[in-house]
């Protein structure tokens, strides 16, 4: 027996099978093949002034056909048909054969196919989500992102769910993704050694309670001894009947197939399955540490997508469709009340026996509420019920501060380091803030300065002073009455004239050279009426269209983010893209905020700089929707009137604030 459970006493072993309560519904004996129950749902009122704005959802696929474990159907049917041929079956035996044939017919050689029951579960769950959190879909963004496991029943579950959402809110827009990249985190499992250890222990426990089958055979065979002779292993055969029975209702059969088995046999395999699921995937005392590490990727994805969605305000919901074991693991990771409790072998199976822990279509939501001041609360809902979190204090009822959830649960890694860094935010007026942090991300030390500001409270401008008029970013900013500025786009360092398209106060003052267009310039940052900043892809053929809507614009590149995603799957393999340099970027969140970002570089140990991919990651971590790379290297600088130069420009080769380079153009606010 596994050494981790040697402390079991004989009485504890007996309780493994004998001490739990009778089933209120024998269908619960199927454990994770129990169909979803649509009970009443109630919501604790959110604190005053908070409205639901975003949902992160992970749902298990709906009810499916059987998995034909160890050839269960064929073996059960084979024995019963042979017994029928010998006229050995009782009326109960005839019923069992008929029902087993129906289960196999529903299976039809297709393991795990989504059934009509499973389809309906997903339709109803989507309807409930929409009705329960209607403002998320009606008052906010109309964009919904969907990711699924590569397994067909998960893909179809996502299809059914979104089909209903679309019918209820016709202006919703959906994107769908599946593939090995998504499967890797949506379908995370326990390690093979971990699972083998649990299975070995369960085999040891089950061996202590072998059933001779006499009670069962007397029910289904007219001559129990003759019937038993058709079965090689009575205990195994009853297990196969249990496996067949647990698939009945999920296949749409309104029969209780468990009635054919003795109660103690049903309980034995129920206990085995409950314990197996929890010990392999729950946050158990024995295996939880290892299992939770393997759960971090899906948690990290969901929390990072929530960060991005809440910053951009351009996503109503992120919907994921997968399987039961990652869902159980996530419940343990967050410590959700009831389903995510921290238990040990000695607590099994009664400690984790609730029938709503793992039915088909099990689901978890993080539902986010924004207050009037912009702060965010989040609550966790599992299978329709609000759940408290272990070791975290709520603000009110089931509502937790979003910042507290991030600090407690965001997995170790670059995003956690970035989000939780001390940015030393300082106000410069009208809601604008400037921040700075040195932090270890991308396996390197990075030095990052950022200005974020509400576009409607400032006038954004592009100043272009060519040739002899060129000067440092701060000097050009002061010349234009600015309160903050960054350097802008590429230029000829000898002539100090731009080599990209520039439009300043309605006048064109530069054009993108063919060399720049070929190598890196593929986007534009433009300003409409001084109050709206937009970033978008654009080539030289589109520049003339800018004169129709924007008084100021400047071309640069590459485009880093588009709609919250990295603009390219792969970047060119040239030193500009894959080597680390100082970088400057501009971006917008989609809800009225603009960001000006400078990443210092070429200072080993203090600020090494980033690749283009890493620059895009920084913009994504800030929650930007669209972002554009600007001129970097020695040109990179962020300046404010109130605090002076925030970044550490490289042109003097010293890590200080005094190394500004002469440049011809800037982006400024005033």
N, C-alpha and C positions, 0 to 999 in steps of 0.2 A: 504494500500500500504506500501511497505517496507520503514521504516523511512530513509534509506540511499538515497532514491531518491525522498523524499517529495519536494525537491527544484525544481523539474521539473516544468516548466511553461506549460500553455496550448499549447503554440506554439511549445515548445519542444516535447510535447506528439504527436502533429500532425505530426511533422517532423519524428517521429519514423517510420511512415508508408508512408508519402507522399512526403518527400523532396529529396529522393535520386535519382540518375540518372537512366535512363532506362538501362536495361541490354543489353550489346553488344551481348550477347549470353544467351538465356533464360535458358540454361543448368546450368548457374552459379547460378540460383535461388535455386538449390539443396544444395548449400553451400558445406558441407563436403562430398556430394555424387557426386560432379563434378569429371569427369575423369581427369587424369593428362594430362597436355599439354606440349608437348616436343618442347619448343621454342628454339631459338638459345642460345648457351652458349659461353661466352667469359671469358677469364681469364686475370686479370691484371698481367703483368709480375712480377715475384718475384724479390726482390733486387738481385743484381749481386752475383753469387756464391751460391745461395740457391737452393736446389733441393727437390722435394717432397719425403718424406720417410715413411709416416704413415698416415692412415685415420681412424678416429673414426666416424661411421655412425649410425644414428638412422633413420629407415624408417618405415612409416606407411604401413600396408598391402595394397595390390592392390585392384582394384575395386571388389566389392562383390555383391551378391544378396541381396535383401531387408531384413529388420528386422521385417516386418509385424507389424508395430507399431499400437497398439490398434486394431488389426485385420483389418487393413486398406483395404487390398486387398479383403478380403471376404465381407466386408461391402459395398464397392464400387461396386463390381461385383454383389452382391446380389440385390442391388437397380436397377442397370442397366439391369440385366437380367429380373427382374420383369417388368420393364418398357418396355423392348423389347417384353415380352410376351403380353403386352397390346398395342403393336404397338405405343408406345409413343416416341421412340427414333428418333431424327433427324439423318441425315448422320453423323454429328459430334458426336452425342451420340453413334452411331454404332461404329465409329472409337475408341472412348474412351473405350468402352466395349472390343473391340478386343485387344487394346493395354494393358488394365488392365489384361486381360486373359493371354497375353504373359508374362507380368511381373510376374504374379503368377506362370506360368509354369516354368519360369527360377528359381524362388524361390524354387519350388518343395518341400516345407516343411522343407528346410534346411536353417535356418537363417544365414546370413552372410557368405555364401559359397564363396570362391574365384572364380571369373568368368574367362573365357578365356581372357577377356579384362584385368583383374587384373594380370593374368599370364604374358601377353605381356608387361604390364607396367614394371614389375620387370625385365624381360629380357632386355628391352631397357635401363632401368636405370643402370643396371650392365654394359652393353656395354659402355654406356657413361662414367661411372666412370673409367673403364679400359682405354679407349682412352684418357680421360682427364688427368689422373694421372698415365700414364703407367709406369714410373720409379719406382713407389711404388711396383709394382708387378713383374717387370722384373729385376731391379737392386738391390733390397733389399731382405728381408726375403720372404720365400714362405709359411709362416704360417699365416692363417686367422682364427680368433675366431668368432664364430657365436652364438648369444643368441637370443631366441625368447620368446614372450608371449606364454602361453599354448593354446591360441585360434588357432584352425586349420588354419584359413586363414593367420595368421601371420607365422605359421610354414611353410606353403606352399609357402608364399611369399619369405621367406628366402631360401627355396629350389630352387625356380626358379632363384633367384638372383645369388646364388652361382653356380648353374648349368651353367649359362652363363659365369661367371668368370672362372670356371674350363675349359670350352671349349676354352676360349681365351688364358689361360695360364695353360697348362696341368700339370706343376710341382707344382702348388699350393696345399697346404695341409690344410684341414679344420677340425675344431672341432666344434661340435654342442651341445648346452645345452638348455634345457627348464625345467620347473618345477616351483613349488610354490615359491622357493627362488628367481628365476629370474622374475617371474610374479609380485612379490611384488614391484619391482622398475621399471620394464619395463612398467607396466600397472598402474602406480600411478594415482589416481583420486583426485578430490576435495572431501572434507568431505561431509557427507550427510546433516548436518545442513546448510552448505554453499550452496549446490545445491538446497535444499528445499527453501531457502530464495530467490535465483535467480528465480526459477520457479514461486514462489508466486508473485513476482514482475511482471514477464512477463505475468502471468495470469491477473493481474490487468490492465496492459497496453493493452493487447489484447482485454479485455472486453470493452474497449472504442471504438473499431472499429469492431463491429460485423456486418457481411455481411448478408443481408436477402436472398441472393442467386438469386434474380430476374434475373440479367444479365446472370448468369451462367445457370440457368434453361431454359432461353429462347434459349440458344445455343444448349442444348442437348435434350430438350423435345419438341415434337410437341405441346403439351398442357402444358405450364409451370406450371399452377396451379395443374393439375392432377399429373404431375411429382413431384412437390414439396410435394404433399400429401404423397408420398412414403418415404420422408426424415423426420426424427424426428427433427434434428437440422441442419438447412442450413449451418451455419458457420462451425460446426464440420465436416459436410459432405465434404465441400470444402477443409477443412484441410486434410481429409483422401485422397481426390483426389490428393492434393499436395504431400502427403507422397508417394503415388503410383507413381506419375509422376517423383519424384526425383530419383527413382530407375531404370528408364527406360534405359538410355544409359549405366549405369554401368552393366546392365544385357545383354548388347550387342544389344539393340534395337536402330536403327538409326531413332528415331522419337522424335519430340518435344511434349511431352505430356502436357507441361505447357500451350500450346496454347489454351487448352480447358477452362482454368480459366481466369477470368477477371484480368487485370494487377494489380489492387490494391490488390486483394486477393493474387496473387503470391508474391507481394512485402511485404505484411503483414507477411507471413510465412517465407519469406527470412529474413526479419528484425528480426523476433523472433529467428530464428536459429543462425544467425550471433551473435546476442547479447547474446544468451544463451551460445554458445561455448566460446566467449571471457570472459564473466563475471564469468563463472565457472572455466576457465582454464588459462586465460591470467593474466598478472601482472597488474590487474586493480587497480585504486586508492582506490576502496572500499574493495576489497577482496584479493588484490595481496599479501600482507604480509603473510596471512595464506596459500594461494595456493603455494607460493614459498617455504615455509618450507616443504611442502609435495613433492616438486620437488627435494629437496636436495639429496635424495638417488641416483636417476639415474644420476644426475650431478656428484656426488661424485664418483660413479662407473666409469663413462666415463673418468673423469679426472685422477683418480688413475690408470686405465688401460693404459691411455696414458703415464703417468709417467713411468710405468713399461715397456711398449713397447719401449719407446724412450731410456730408460737406457739399456735394454737388446739387443735392435735392432734385436729381433728374431720374431717380429710380424709385418706383413705388414698392417693388418687392423683388427679392431674390428667392427663387423657388428651386429646391433640389429634391430629386427623387432617387431613392436608393433602396437600402435594405435595413433589416431590423438590428443587426449587430452593431453597425456604426451608430445607430440611434441610441441603443442601450449604452454604448460607450460614452457618447456625448452627455447623456443624462447623468452618468457617473462623474464625468469631468466637471460639469457645472454643479453637481450635488443637488439635483432636483428632488424636491421633497417626494418621498415614497419610492419612485422608480430609480432614483440615483443615490440611494442610501449606501453608506459604507459598511459592508457586512463581511463576515467570514464564513468558512465552511460550517462551523457549528450553528450558524443561523439559518442554514439551508435545510429544506426549501421554504419553510413557512415564512421566513423573514422577507421573502421577495415573491410572494404568491399572488399578488393582485392580478386579476384577469385582464385589467386594462394596461398592463405593462408593455406587452409585445404583440397585440393582435395585428392582423393584416391592416394596412393603411395607418399604422401608428405614425404619429407626427409630433413635431416640436416646432414652436414658433418663438422667436424673439420679436416682440412687438414694441416699437419705439414711439414715444410720445414727446413732442416738442412743446416747451412752455413759451409764454409770451416774450420772455427775455432771450429766447434762443437756446436755453439749456435743454438737455435731453434726459428722459427717464426711459427705462426698459423693463418689461416684465416677460417672464418665461411661461409659456403655456404648453403642456404636454397632454396629448389626447383630450383636448378640450378643457382641461382644468388648469387654472392658475397654480403655479408651483413656487414655493419659497426656495431660496438657495441656501446651501450649507455654508456656514462661516462668513456670511455677508449680511450686513444690516440694511434693511430696506428704508427708503424715505417714508413710505406710507404703504400699508398693505403689501401687495406683491410688487411694488414699483421700486426699482433700484436706480441710483445714479449711474449713468452710462460710463462716466469716468471711473467709478468704483469697479464696475464690471470689467473694464479694460485692464485696470491695474491688477485685478485678481486673476483673470483668466486668459489674457492674451499670451500665447505661447512665447517662449524665448526666441529671439531672432531679431533681424534688422527692424521689422515693423514695430515690435514692442519697444526696442531701444529708441527708435525715432519718436513714437507717440508719447512715451513717458519721459523723454528728455526734458531738462529744464531749459526752456527757450528764453527765459528772462524777458518776457513780453513787456514792451513799454509803449504807452500811448503817444501819438503825435497829433491827436485832435480829430474830431468828427468821426470817431469810431475806428480810425486807422491805427494799426499797431506794427511795431518793428520788433523782430526777435532775432536771437543769435544762439547757436549751440555748437559745441564741439562734441562729437559722439562717435563711438566705434560701430560703423556699419560697413557692409560689403568687405568684411575682413580687412578694414583699414580705418584710420582716423580721418574723419571728415569735419570740416569747418564750414557751417552753413549760415547765411544771413537771409532774412526774408522780411518783406513788407507786405502786409495784407490790408486792403482797404475797400470800403463799400463804394462802388463806382458812382452811385447817384449823389454822393456827398463831396466828390472832387471832380475837377476838370483834368482829364488825362490828355497829355499832349506829346507830340513828337517834334523835337527840335533838331534841325540839321544846319550846321554851320561848317561849310567846306573850307578846305585849304587853310589860308592864313587865319581864318576865324575859328578854326578848331581849337579846343581847349580840353581841360580835364572835365570829367563828368560833373563834379561839384561846381566848377566855374560856369559851365553851360547851364546848369540848373539854377544857379543864382541869377544868371543873366535873364532867365525866363520867369523869375519870381516863383520858383518851385519850392515845395516843402519836402520833396523826396524825389530821387531819380536813380535810374540804372543806365549803364551804357547800352547802346542799341545794336546795330548790325555791322556787318563786315565792311572793311574799307581798305583802300590802298595806303599802306603805311608810309610810303614815300610822298605821295601827293596829298594825303589826308582827304581824299574824295571817296564817297561811298561806291561800292561795287555791287550794290543791290538797289532794287526799286525803292524810292523814297518819295512820299507825298507829304509836304509840310504846309499846313494852312491852305490847302486846296491847290498847291502848285507842285508839279512833279520836279524833283531835284536829283533824281538818280534812276538808274536802270540796271537790272540784274544782268551781269555779264554771262556769256555762254558757259564759261568755266565754272562759275558759281552755280548756275542752273543745273549743270551736269553733276556736280559733286555733293551739294548739301542744301542749297536754297530751294525749298519746296513749299513754303508757307508764308503767311502774312499776319501781322498783328495790325488791326485797324481800329479807328475811333470814329464813332458816329456822334455828332453834336457834342463832343467833349465828355459825354457821360456814359457811353456804352463802349466797352472794349471787347473786341471779338478776335479770336484766333482761328484760322482755318487754312487748309491746304490750298495752294494756288500756284499756278505756273505763269510764265511770262505772257501767255496768250490771254490770261484773265485779268491782267493788271488794269487794262483800260476800263473794265467794268467797275473798278473801285471808285472811279470819279463820280459815279452816279449816287453813291450812298455814303461815302466816307470822306471827311475833310482831311484826315491825316492817316497815313499808313506807312508801314515799312516791311519789306520782305526780308526773311531770314530762314534759318532752318538748321537741322531738319525739324519737321513737326514731330513732337515727342508723344503727345497723347491726343486721341480723338475719341470723344464720347466716353472718357474714363479708361480707355484701354490703350496700351502701347501701340503707336501708329504703325509699326512694322513687326512682323514675326521675326525677322533677322535683319541686322544692320550690316552695311558693307564692311568688309574686312580691310579697312585702311586705318592708319594711325589716328586720324581725326576722330574716328568712331570708337575704336577699341582701346586706345590708350587713355590714361587718366590725365585730365587737364583741368584748369580752372574753368568754370562754366557759368553762364548767365542764362536765365529763362524767364519767360512771362507766361502766365496762364490765368484761366478763369474757372470758377466753380460751377457756373450754371445757375446760381441764385443771386447774382448781383455783386459778387466779390471778385476782385482781381488780386493776383499775387505777383510780386517781383522778387526773384530768387537769385542769389549769387552763391556759388560753391567755390571756396578758395582752393588753390591747388599748388602743387610743386613744393610743398613744405612737409617733408617726411616727418612723421610723428605729431604734426599739428594740423595739417590739412592737405591730403595728398591729391585731392581732385577726383573726378569721376569720369567714367566712360559715358557715351551717349545713352546706352541702356540704363546705367545707374542714374543718370540725370533724369531720365523718364521715370524711374522708380521713385526718386525723391519727389517729383511732381505728383505722382500717384499717391504717395504717402501723405502729402499735404491735402489730398482729396480733390485735386483739380480734375476738371472734365476735359478741357482742351489746354494744350501747352505747346510752346514753341521755343526752340533753342535759339539764343542770340549769340553775338560775338563773345568769345571766351578768352582764355589765355591771360595775357597781361592787361587786357582791356576790362576784365570783369571787376565791377565795383558797384556797391550799393551805398548811397549817401542819403542822409536826412538833414534838413536844416536844424532840427532841434538837437540831434545827437552827433552830427558830423558823419564821417565815414564809418559804416558799421562793419564792412567786410575788411579783409586783409589783402589788398591788391598786390600782385606779384611783381610789378614793373621795377621796383627797387630791390627785389630779391630778399626782402626782409619781412618777417611775419609781424607786420604792424599796419597802421592805418594810413601810411603816407606814400604808398607807391602807385598813385594814380597815373595812368597813361593819357596822353592827349588823344582825343577821339573827335570825330566830326558830328556824331549824332547820339541822342539820348531819348529815353522815354521818361517822362516826368509827370508828377501830379501837383496840383495847386488848388 
